[in-house]
């Protein structure tokens, strides 16, 4: 149960800090606008912080796509994977609820919860699939045997920063179904109708990454 609670807390922090930066970047006061780069770093730094906080307890997945990838790669049991995903979603909902309370009277010109969305289906689906694939490869590589594991959290967090810099204009960047589910529940409307993409595409990217990593992670490489 400690692992599951750790995943809940980690995902809550990711959503609250990452999505919170996106929400308050749109406020009317110029000094509050952190911009795309600030939002990207907020998500990445949240991962770094949680990796070194709960990593020793749960491995700090805080992302159902990572958990599914680990399951496909036979690095986690089916029971743990199911419970991880459940608690990650609960954590995301809690984080989104806190953010909604904080932002509803803030004057933000963005969504109140930092919900994902897209204008064009195909570019959005491709982006979420490909960037999740890249993200998962970094997760597998940086946590594998022989890698400098003490720096895994930093590598993963900075990769998330890079992904956000490119992907924010396309979808707002998900690569994490829980991060999309929580905000969409409170946002409603179009965010909920488009939610399927931010579940299916990251899961697809994670599965492809898991099979790819199993193919290239040879004994000679570790």
C-alpha positions as CSV (number, residue, x, y, z in Angstrom):
1,X,0.0,0.0,0.0
2,X,2.9,2.4,0.6
3,X,3.9,2.1,-3.1
4,X,0.3,3.0,-4.2
5,X,0.0,5.9,-1.8
6,X,3.4,7.2,-3.0
7,X,2.1,7.1,-6.6
8,X,-1.0,9.0,-5.6
9,X,1.1,11.7,-3.9
10,X,3.5,12.0,-6.8
11,X,0.9,12.2,-9.4
12,X,-1.0,14.8,-7.4
13,X,2.1,17.0,-7.1
14,X,2.8,16.6,-10.9
15,X,-0.7,17.7,-11.8
16,X,-0.9,20.5,-9.2
17,X,2.5,22.0,-10.1
18,X,2.6,21.3,-13.8
19,X,-1.0,22.1,-14.7
20,X,-1.0,24.9,-12.2
21,X,1.8,26.6,-14.0
22,X,-0.2,26.3,-17.2
23,X,-3.2,27.8,-15.6
24,X,-1.5,30.7,-13.9
25,X,0.7,31.4,-17.0
26,X,-2.6,32.7,-18.5
27,X,-3.5,35.1,-15.8
28,X,-4.0,38.8,-16.8
29,X,-1.0,40.1,-14.7
30,X,2.1,40.0,-16.9
31,X,4.4,39.2,-14.0
32,X,2.5,36.0,-13.5
33,X,2.9,34.8,-17.1
34,X,5.7,32.1,-17.0
35,X,5.2,31.2,-20.7
36,X,5.7,27.9,-22.5
37,X,9.3,27.4,-21.2
38,X,8.1,28.0,-17.6
39,X,5.3,25.4,-18.0
40,X,7.7,22.9,-19.5
41,X,10.1,23.3,-16.6
42,X,7.3,23.1,-14.1
43,X,6.3,19.6,-15.4
44,X,9.9,18.5,-15.6
45,X,11.0,19.7,-12.2
46,X,7.9,18.1,-10.7
47,X,9.1,14.8,-12.0
48,X,12.7,15.4,-10.8
49,X,11.5,16.4,-7.3
50,X,9.2,13.3,-7.0
51,X,11.8,10.9,-8.4
52,X,14.1,11.8,-5.6
53,X,11.3,11.8,-3.1
54,X,9.3,8.6,-3.8
55,X,11.5,6.9,-6.2
56,X,12.9,4.5,-3.6
57,X,9.3,3.6,-2.5
58,X,7.5,3.1,-5.8
59,X,9.9,3.8,-8.6
60,X,8.1,7.1,-9.2
61,X,6.0,6.2,-12.3
62,X,3.3,8.8,-11.6
63,X,2.1,8.1,-15.2
64,X,-0.1,5.2,-16.4
65,X,1.9,5.1,-19.6
66,X,5.1,4.4,-17.8
67,X,3.4,1.7,-15.7
68,X,1.9,0.0,-18.8
69,X,5.3,0.1,-20.5
70,X,6.9,-1.5,-17.4
71,X,4.2,-4.1,-17.4
72,X,4.8,-5.0,-21.1
73,X,8.5,-5.1,-20.4
74,X,7.9,-7.5,-17.5
75,X,9.3,-5.1,-15.0
76,X,6.1,-4.9,-12.8
77,X,3.4,-7.4,-11.9
78,X,-0.1,-7.1,-13.3
79,X,-1.5,-6.5,-9.8
80,X,0.9,-3.7,-9.0
81,X,0.4,-2.2,-12.5
82,X,-3.4,-2.1,-12.0
83,X,-3.1,-0.5,-8.5
84,X,-0.5,2.0,-9.7
85,X,-2.7,3.2,-12.4
86,X,-5.7,3.4,-10.1
87,X,-3.9,5.5,-7.5
88,X,-2.2,7.6,-10.2
89,X,-5.7,8.6,-11.5
90,X,-6.9,9.3,-8.0
91,X,-3.9,11.5,-7.3
92,X,-4.5,13.4,-10.6
93,X,-8.1,14.0,-9.7
94,X,-7.1,15.3,-6.2
95,X,-4.5,17.5,-7.7
96,X,-6.9,18.9,-10.3
97,X,-9.5,19.5,-7.6
98,X,-7.1,21.5,-5.6
99,X,-6.1,23.5,-8.7
100,X,-9.7,24.1,-9.6
101,X,-10.4,25.6,-6.2
102,X,-7.3,27.8,-6.5
103,X,-7.9,29.0,-10.0
104,X,-11.6,29.4,-10.3
105,X,-11.5,33.1,-9.2
106,X,-7.9,33.8,-10.4
107,X,-8.8,35.5,-13.7
108,X,-6.9,32.9,-15.7
109,X,-7.5,33.1,-19.5
110,X,-6.6,29.5,-20.0
111,X,-8.6,26.5,-18.7
112,X,-9.1,26.3,-15.0
113,X,-7.3,22.9,-14.7
114,X,-4.8,22.9,-17.6
115,X,-6.8,20.4,-19.5
116,X,-5.3,19.0,-22.8
117,X,-6.9,19.7,-26.1
118,X,-6.2,19.7,-29.9
119,X,-7.4,21.3,-33.1
120,X,-6.3,18.7,-35.6
121,X,-6.7,15.0,-34.8
122,X,-3.9,13.4,-36.8
123,X,-1.0,15.7,-35.7
124,X,-2.2,15.4,-32.1
125,X,-2.4,11.6,-32.2
126,X,1.0,11.4,-33.8
127,X,2.6,13.8,-31.4
128,X,1.3,12.1,-28.2
129,X,2.3,8.7,-29.5
130,X,5.8,9.6,-30.7
131,X,6.7,11.8,-27.7
132,X,5.4,9.1,-25.2
133,X,7.6,6.6,-27.1
134,X,10.6,8.8,-26.7
135,X,9.8,9.5,-23.1
136,X,9.5,5.8,-22.3
137,X,12.8,5.0,-24.0
138,X,14.5,7.5,-21.8
139,X,12.8,6.0,-18.7
140,X,13.9,2.4,-19.7
141,X,17.4,3.5,-20.6
142,X,18.1,5.7,-17.6
143,X,16.9,3.1,-15.1
144,X,18.4,0.0,-16.8
145,X,21.4,-2.0,-15.5
146,X,24.7,-0.3,-16.2
147,X,23.2,3.2,-16.5
148,X,24.1,5.9,-14.1
149,X,20.9,5.4,-12.1
150,X,21.6,8.2,-9.6
151,X,20.9,10.6,-12.4
152,X,17.8,8.8,-13.8
153,X,15.4,11.3,-12.2
154,X,17.2,14.2,-13.7
155,X,17.4,12.6,-17.2
156,X,13.7,11.8,-17.1
157,X,12.6,15.2,-15.9
158,X,14.7,17.1,-18.4
159,X,13.3,14.9,-21.2
160,X,9.8,15.8,-20.1
161,X,10.9,19.5,-20.3
162,X,12.0,19.0,-23.9
163,X,8.9,17.2,-24.9
164,X,6.7,20.0,-23.4
165,X,8.6,22.7,-25.3
166,X,7.8,21.0,-28.6
167,X,4.4,19.6,-27.8
168,X,2.6,22.3,-25.9
169,X,1.5,24.1,-29.0
170,X,0.0,20.9,-30.4
171,X,-1.9,19.3,-27.5
172,X,-0.8,21.1,-24.4
173,X,1.3,18.0,-23.8
174,X,0.0,14.9,-22.0
175,X,2.2,11.8,-22.6
176,X,0.4,10.8,-19.3
177,X,-3.2,9.6,-19.2
178,X,-3.6,10.5,-15.5
179,X,-2.5,14.0,-16.1
180,X,-5.2,14.4,-18.7
181,X,-8.0,12.5,-16.9
182,X,-7.9,14.7,-13.7
183,X,-8.1,18.1,-15.4
184,X,-10.7,16.9,-18.0
185,X,-13.1,15.7,-15.3
186,X,-13.2,19.2,-13.8
187,X,-13.1,21.1,-17.1
188,X,-15.8,19.0,-18.8
189,X,-17.1,19.8,-22.3
190,X,-14.5,19.4,-25.1
191,X,-11.8,18.3,-22.7
192,X,-13.8,15.2,-21.9
193,X,-14.8,14.5,-25.5
194,X,-11.2,14.6,-26.6
195,X,-9.9,12.7,-23.6
196,X,-9.8,9.4,-25.4
197,X,-6.8,10.5,-27.5
198,X,-4.8,11.3,-24.4
199,X,-5.3,7.8,-23.1
200,X,-5.0,5.8,-26.3
201,X,-2.0,7.6,-27.9
202,X,0.3,7.6,-24.8
203,X,-0.6,3.9,-24.1
204,X,0.3,3.1,-27.7
205,X,3.5,4.9,-27.5
206,X,4.4,3.2,-24.3
207,X,3.7,-0.3,-25.7
208,X,5.9,0.4,-28.8
209,X,8.7,1.7,-26.6
210,X,8.5,-1.4,-24.3
211,X,8.9,-3.8,-27.3
212,X,11.6,-1.6,-28.8
213,X,13.6,-1.5,-25.6
214,X,13.3,-5.3,-25.2
215,X,14.7,-5.6,-28.7
216,X,17.7,-3.3,-28.2
217,X,18.6,-3.8,-24.6
218,X,21.0,-6.8,-25.1
219,X,23.3,-8.4,-22.6
220,X,26.3,-6.8,-24.3
221,X,24.8,-3.3,-23.7
222,X,24.6,-3.6,-19.9
